[in-house]
Amino acid sequence: MTKTHYLTAEGLEKLKLELNRLTSVEREAAARAIAEARDKGDLSENAEYDAAKDAQGLLEMKIAKLQNLLANARVVDESRLNTEVIQIMNKVKILNLKNKAVMEVTLVGESEANLEERRLAVSSPIGKGLLGKKKGEVARIETPSGMIEYEILEISL
């Protein structure tokens, strides 16, 4: 079963640029590194050759993952979003009822998640727990560190 990946138009473009860089620049660099290591002699005792082949394998796995992600990507139509209930691409202000900390996050697809930018994946425990909630509701969310309760203070675009 393929999993749909929800992205912003900006996120989709970033992924396309990354895939292009990997396939056009990084792939050539990996092939060069293998060729240079091969030229150094006996392949059975050539650690540099083995390392270059391993690096190429990791690169190809990353390329395949990006290609799969792009093949199953759906761009979120931001004009169809609302602020009645929490959904992907909403900015949400929440209050942790235990420690009274207020946090503002934007719910995004997995590939665009970045905690430093306060972009939280909808597939994360907190993201899943917030989806579908309304302003004023309390979301009880089971996290790896235990049950946390968040009050929904604000939902915006």
VONUDO-724821 format. One record per residue: residue number from 1; x, y, z of N, C-alpha, C in turn; residue in three letters. Coordinates in pm, whole numbers, plus 32768, in hexadecimal, padded with zeros to 4 digits. Each point is the difference from the previous one (the first is absolute). Example, Ala and Ser with C-alpha at 12.3 -4.5 7.8 and 13.67 -1.06 7.14 Angstrom:
NODE;1;8527;7DC7;830C;7FA7;8077;8000;805A;8078;8000;ALA
NODE;2;7FDD;8069;7FB8;8052;8077;8006;7FB3;806D;8049;SER
END
This chain:
NODE;1;8054;7F8B;8000;7FAC;8075;8000;8059;807D;8000;MET
NODE;2;7FE4;805C;7FA6;8050;807A;7FFB;7FC2;8068;805C;THR
NODE;3;8057;804E;803A;7FD7;8066;805F;8004;8088;7FBB;LYS
NODE;4;7F94;804C;800B;7FFA;8084;7FC6;8051;8060;8055;THR
NODE;5;8051;8051;7FBF;8052;8064;8045;7FC8;808B;7FDF;HIS
NODE;6;7FD0;8044;8065;7FC8;8085;7FEC;806E;8069;800E;TYR
NODE;7;8004;805A;7F9D;8068;8066;7FFB;7FC6;8087;7FDB;LEU
NODE;8;8049;8068;8022;7FE2;8084;7FCA;803F;8006;7F76;THR
NODE;9;7FD7;8061;7FB0;803C;8010;7F7B;8096;801B;800F;ALA
NODE;10;8025;804E;8066;808C;801F;801B;804D;7F82;8027;GLU
NODE;11;7FC4;7FAD;8053;803F;7F83;8029;8015;7FA2;7F8B;GLY
NODE;12;7F9F;7FF9;7FA6;800C;7FAC;7F89;8075;802F;7FA9;LEU
NODE;13;800A;8082;7FF0;806D;8037;7FAE;8088;7FE2;803D;GLU
NODE;14;800C;800B;8084;807E;7FE2;8045;8029;7F6E;7FE9;LYS
NODE;15;7F9E;7FA6;8009;801D;7F72;7FEB;802C;7FE4;7F71;LEU
NODE;16;7FBF;8042;7FA0;8028;7FEE;7F73;808E;8031;7FE9;LYS
NODE;17;8023;8072;803B;8087;8036;7FF3;8067;7FA3;8040;LEU
NODE;18;7FDF;7FC8;8075;8059;7FA3;8044;8015;7F82;7FAE;GLU
NODE;19;7F94;7FCB;7FC7;800B;7F88;7FAC;8056;801D;7F85;LEU
NODE;20;7FED;8072;7FC4;8050;8026;7F8B;8094;800A;8025;ASN
NODE;21;801D;803C;8074;808C;800C;802C;803D;7F76;8018;ARG
NODE;22;7FB6;7FA9;8041;8033;7F7A;801D;801B;7FB0;7F80;LEU
NODE;23;7FA3;8009;7FA1;8010;7FAF;7F87;8066;803B;7F9E;THR
NODE;24;800F;8082;7FFD;805C;803C;7F9F;808B;801B;8038;SER
NODE;25;800B;802A;807C;8081;8025;8039;803A;7F8F;8056;VAL
NODE;26;7FB3;7FD5;8063;8032;7F9C;8060;8019;7F78;7FC0;GLU
NODE;27;7FAA;7FD9;7FA2;8012;7F7E;7FBE;8083;7FFE;7FB1;ARG
NODE;28;801C;806E;7FBA;807E;8009;7FB4;8079;7FFD;805E;GLU
NODE;29;7FF6;8044;8071;806E;8002;8061;8017;7F75;8038;ALA
NODE;30;7F97;7FB6;801A;800D;7F77;8034;8042;7FA6;7F98;ALA
NODE;31;7FDA;800E;7F83;803C;7FAF;7F96;8095;8021;7FF0;ALA
NODE;32;8024;8080;800B;808C;8029;7FF9;8050;7FC5;8073;ARG
NODE;33;7FC8;8002;8078;8045;7FCB;8075;8019;7F6B;7FF0;ALA
NODE;34;7FA1;7FB8;7FC8;8011;7F6F;7FE9;806D;7FE9;7F98;ILE
NODE;35;7FFD;804E;7F95;8064;7FF0;7F96;808C;801D;8034;ALA
NODE;36;800E;8069;8052;8083;8022;8037;8033;7F91;805E;GLU
NODE;37;7FA6;7FCA;8050;8027;7F96;805C;8023;7F80;7FB3;ALA
NODE;38;7FB8;7FE5;7F95;801A;7F89;7FAE;808C;8007;7FC2;ARG
NODE;39;8028;8078;7FDD;8083;8014;7FC0;8074;7FE9;8060;ASP
NODE;40;7FE4;7FF2;8080;806B;7FF1;8063;802A;7F6F;8017;LYS
NODE;41;7FCA;7FA6;7FB0;8033;7F77;800A;7F9C;7F98;8028;GLY
NODE;42;8030;7F98;8041;7FB5;7F89;8025;7F81;8024;804E;ASP
NODE;43;7F8C;7FDF;7FC6;7F80;8025;803D;7FE1;7FB0;807E;LEU
NODE;44;8039;7F89;800D;7FE3;7FAD;8075;803B;803A;8081;SER
NODE;45;8064;8054;7FF4;803F;803C;8076;7FF8;8099;7FFE;GLU
NODE;46;7FA1;8034;7FB6;7FF7;8090;7FEC;7F8A;8038;8053;ASN
NODE;47;801F;8032;8077;7F9A;8037;805A;7FBF;807D;7FC5;ALA
NODE;48;804D;804D;7FB6;7FCC;807A;7FC3;7F93;7FDD;7F9A;GLU
NODE;49;8018;7F94;7FB5;7F9E;7FD2;7F9D;7F80;7FD4;8048;TYR
NODE;50;8010;7FB1;806B;7F8B;7FD2;804B;7FB1;8075;8039;ASP
NODE;51;8045;8064;8035;7FBD;8076;8038;7FB6;804D;7F94;ALA
NODE;52;803D;800D;7F8A;7FC1;8047;7F91;7F82;7FB6;7FD1;ALA
NODE;53;8008;7F7B;7FFB;7F8B;7FAF;7FD7;7F90;800D;8069;LYS
NODE;54;8025;8000;8080;7F9C;800F;806A;7FBD;8089;7FF6;ASP
NODE;55;8051;8068;7FE8;7FCA;8087;7FF4;7FA1;8009;7F88;ALA
NODE;56;8024;7FBD;7F95;7FA9;8000;7F89;7F7B;7FBA;8021;GLN
NODE;57;8007;7F92;8049;7F85;7FB9;8026;7FA5;8056;8056;GLY
NODE;58;803A;8049;805F;7FB1;8059;8054;7FC1;8071;7FAD;LEU
NODE;59;804C;8034;7FA1;7FCD;806A;7FA8;7F8A;7FCB;7FAE;LEU
NODE;60;800E;7F89;7FCA;7F94;7FC8;7FAE;7F83;7FE6;8054;GLU
NODE;61;8013;7FD9;807F;7F8C;7FED;8058;7FBA;8086;801A;MET
NODE;62;804F;8068;8013;7FC7;8085;8018;7FB4;8030;7F84;LYS
NODE;63;8038;7FE8;7F8A;7FBE;8027;7F83;7F7D;7FB5;7FF0;ILE
NODE;64;8001;7F7D;801B;7F87;7FAF;7FF3;7F94;8030;8062;ALA
NODE;65;8029;8023;8078;7FA1;8030;8065;7FBF;8083;7FD2;LYS
NODE;66;8052;805C;7FCB;7FCB;807F;7FCF;7FA4;7FEB;7F88;LEU
NODE;67;8026;7FA7;7FA6;7FAC;7FE4;7F8B;7F79;7FC8;802C;GLN
NODE;68;8001;7FA7;8063;7F83;7FC8;8035;7FAC;806D;8041;ASN
NODE;69;8041;8054;804E;7FB9;806C;8042;7FBD;805C;7F9B;LEU
NODE;70;804A;8024;7F97;7FCA;805A;7F99;7F90;7FBC;7FB1;LEU
NODE;71;800D;7F7E;7FE8;7F99;7FB8;7FB5;7F7C;7FFC;804C;ALA
NODE;72;8007;8006;8085;7F88;7FF8;8053;7FDE;8085;8043;ASN
NODE;73;803A;806D;7FCE;7FEB;8084;803C;7F7C;803E;7FD2;ALA
NODE;74;7FC2;8044;805C;7F88;804D;7FE3;8014;808A;803B;ARG
NODE;75;7FF0;8066;7FAB;8010;8089;802E;7F7D;802B;8043;VAL
NODE;76;800B;8036;8078;7F8B;802E;804A;7FD0;8083;7FC4;VAL
NODE;77;7F80;8003;7FDD;7FC3;8079;7FCA;7FDD;805B;8076;ASP
NODE;78;8055;8061;8016;7FF0;8056;8075;7F80;8053;7FFD;GLU
NODE;79;7FC6;8013;7F89;7F83;804D;7FF8;7F8A;7FB2;803A;SER
NODE;80;8010;7F7C;8011;7F93;7FAD;8035;800E;7FE7;8096;ARG
NODE;81;8065;803B;803C;8014;7FED;8090;7FA4;805D;804E;LEU
NODE;82;7FDC;7FD4;8078;7FB2;8057;8058;803B;7FF8;808C;ASN
NODE;83;7FC8;804E;8059;8034;8003;8088;7F97;7FD1;8065;THR
NODE;84;7F9C;7FB8;7FD3;7F9B;7FCA;805B;8039;7F8C;8050;GLU
NODE;85;8045;7FA5;7FBB;8040;7F8D;8041;8090;7FFA;7FD0;VAL
NODE;86;8056;7FC5;8051;808E;7FF7;7FDD;8013;7F9A;7F90;ILE
NODE;87;8049;802C;7F9A;8021;7FAA;7F8F;808C;8022;7FD0;GLN
NODE;88;8031;7FB3;7FA3;8087;8018;7FCC;8008;808F;7FCC;ILE
NODE;89;806F;803F;8013;8022;8089;7FD8;7FC7;806B;805C;MET
NODE;90;7FB9;7FD9;806A;7FD1;8063;8060;806F;8023;8061;ASN
NODE;91;8002;807D;8028;8057;802D;806C;7FAB;7FF7;807F;LYS
NODE;92;8037;7FC0;8066;7FB3;7FE6;807A;804D;8032;8079;VAL
NODE;93;7FBA;804C;8055;803A;802C;807F;7FC2;7FA8;806B;LYS
NODE;94;8059;7FBA;804B;7FD1;7FA3;8065;8040;801F;8088;ILE
NODE;95;7FB7;7FDB;8069;802F;8014;8089;8012;7F77;803F;LEU
NODE;96;8079;7FE3;802E;801B;7F85;804A;7FC5;8015;808B;ASN
NODE;97;7F9C;7FB1;8022;7FB9;8015;807F;8054;7FDA;807B;LEU
NODE;98;8067;7FAF;7FEC;8053;7FD8;8072;8065;806D;8025;LYS
NODE;99;804A;8032;7F9D;8069;8062;8021;7FDD;808E;7FD4;ASN
NODE;100;7F88;8013;7FCA;7FCB;8083;7FD7;8051;8042;7F8F;LYS
NODE;101;804E;7FB2;7FB8;804C;8035;7F8F;7FA5;800F;7F87;ALA
NODE;102;800A;8072;7FBE;7FB4;8019;7F85;805E;7FE8;7F8B;VAL
NODE;103;7FCC;7FBA;7F9D;8052;7FDD;7F8B;7FAC;8019;7F83;MET
NODE;104;8040;8031;7F99;7FBC;8013;7F81;8048;7FAC;7F98;GLU
NODE;105;7FB5;7FA8;7FBC;8038;7FA7;7F9C;7FAB;8004;7F83;VAL
NODE;106;803E;7FDC;7F8F;7FB7;7FED;7F84;8004;7F6C;7FE0;THR
NODE;107;7F8E;7FC5;7FE5;7FFA;7F72;7FDE;801C;7FED;7F6C;LEU
NODE;108;8063;7FAE;7FE3;802C;7FEA;7F76;8013;7F6B;7FE6;VAL
NODE;109;801A;7FDF;7F82;8020;7F76;7FDD;8088;7FDA;8037;GLY
NODE;110;801A;7F7E;8006;807C;7FCC;803B;807E;803E;7FC6;GLU
NODE;111;8005;800D;7F7B;807B;802E;7FC0;801D;8093;8019;SER
NODE;112;7F9E;804B;8030;8014;808F;801A;800F;801F;8095;GLU
NODE;113;7FF8;7F9A;8053;8009;8016;8091;808B;8033;8026;ALA
NODE;114;8002;8061;805B;807D;803B;802E;7FE3;8046;8084;ASN
NODE;115;802D;7FC5;806E;7FDF;8038;8083;803A;808B;8016;LEU
NODE;116;8075;801B;7FC6;803B;8085;800F;7FA6;806C;7FC4;GLU
NODE;117;7FB7;7FDC;7F96;7FA5;805E;7FBF;7F71;7FF1;8035;GLU
NODE;118;7FF1;7FAE;8067;7F7E;7FE5;803E;7F9D;7FC5;7F9B;ARG
NODE;119;8033;7FA8;7FA9;7FAE;7FB9;7F9E;7FFA;7F6E;802C;ARG
NODE;120;7F8A;7FD7;802D;7FEC;7F7E;803E;7FB8;7FA2;7F9F;LEU
NODE;121;8032;7F86;7FF2;7FC3;7F9E;7FA6;7F78;7FD5;8034;ALA
NODE;122;7F9E;7FFA;7FA7;7F7C;7FD2;8029;8003;7F6D;8028;VAL
NODE;123;8067;7FB8;7FD6;800B;7F72;8023;8043;7FE9;8087;SER
NODE;124;8032;806B;8040;803D;7FF4;8085;7F91;7FEB;8067;SER
NODE;125;8021;7FCC;8076;7F98;7FEE;8066;7FB2;8080;801F;PRO
NODE;126;8046;806F;800D;7FBB;807E;801E;7FAD;802D;7F88;ILE
NODE;127;8038;7FF5;7F89;7FB6;8025;7F87;7F80;7FB1;7FF1;GLY
NODE;128;8009;7F7C;8013;7F8A;7FAA;7FF8;7F99;8027;8069;LYS
NODE;129;8031;801F;8077;7FA5;8022;806E;7FB9;8084;7FED;GLY
NODE;130;803D;805C;7FB4;7FC2;8082;7FEA;7F9D;8001;7F8D;LEU
NODE;131;8015;7FAA;7F9D;7FA9;7FFF;7F89;7F6D;7FF0;8027;LEU
NODE;132;7FAC;8053;7FC4;7F71;7FF7;8016;7FCD;8049;807B;GLY
NODE;133;8059;8033;8053;7FD6;8047;8079;7FD8;808F;7FDD;LYS
NODE;134;7FAA;803A;8057;7FD0;8089;7FEE;803A;805B;806C;LYS
NODE;135;7FFA;8081;7FE8;802D;8063;8061;7FB5;7FEB;8083;LYS
NODE;136;804A;7FFF;806F;7FC5;7FEE;8083;8001;7F70;8030;GLY
NODE;137;800F;7FA1;7FA4;8004;7F73;8027;8085;7FDE;8041;GLU
NODE;138;7FFF;7F93;804D;807B;7FCD;803B;8022;7F7E;7FB8;VAL
NODE;139;807A;7FF9;7FCE;8031;7F87;7FBD;8054;7FB1;8063;ALA
NODE;140;7FD8;7F85;801B;804D;7FA6;8057;8053;7FAA;7FA4;ARG
NODE;141;8084;800F;8008;8059;7FC0;7FA0;8063;7FA5;8048;ILE
NODE;142;8004;7F83;7FD3;8060;7F9F;8036;8082;8012;7FB3;GLU
NODE;143;8069;8026;8046;8084;8012;7FC3;8060;7F9C;803F;THR
NODE;144;8076;7FF0;7FC6;8061;7FA5;803D;8021;8021;8092;PRO
NODE;145;7FF1;807F;8025;801D;8027;808B;7F84;8001;8059;SER
NODE;146;7F8E;7FD0;7FCC;7F87;7FF9;8050;7F8F;8054;7FC8;GLY
NODE;147;7F92;8001;8046;7F89;804B;7FD7;8015;8096;8015;MET
NODE;148;7FE1;804D;7F97;8009;8092;8008;7F7A;8038;7FD4;ILE
NODE;149;7FD3;8068;8046;7F84;8042;7FDB;8020;808C;7FCC;GLU
NODE;150;7FC9;801F;7F8A;8011;8084;7FC3;7F76;803E;7FEC;TYR
NODE;151;7FF5;807D;8028;7F85;804B;7FE0;8019;804A;7F7E;GLU
NODE;152;7FA0;7FFC;7FA5;800C;8044;7F7F;7FD7;8092;8015;ILE
NODE;153;8060;805B;7FF4;7FE5;808E;8017;7FD8;8047;7F80;LEU
NODE;154;803D;7FD8;7F8F;7FE9;804A;7F84;8020;7FA7;7F89;GLU
NODE;155;7FB2;800E;7F94;801A;7FBA;7F82;7FFF;806A;7F93;ILE
NODE;156;806B;8003;7FB3;8008;8064;7F94;8043;7FC3;7F85;SER
NODE;157;8005;804E;7F95;8040;7FD2;7F84;808D;8033;7FF6;LEU
END
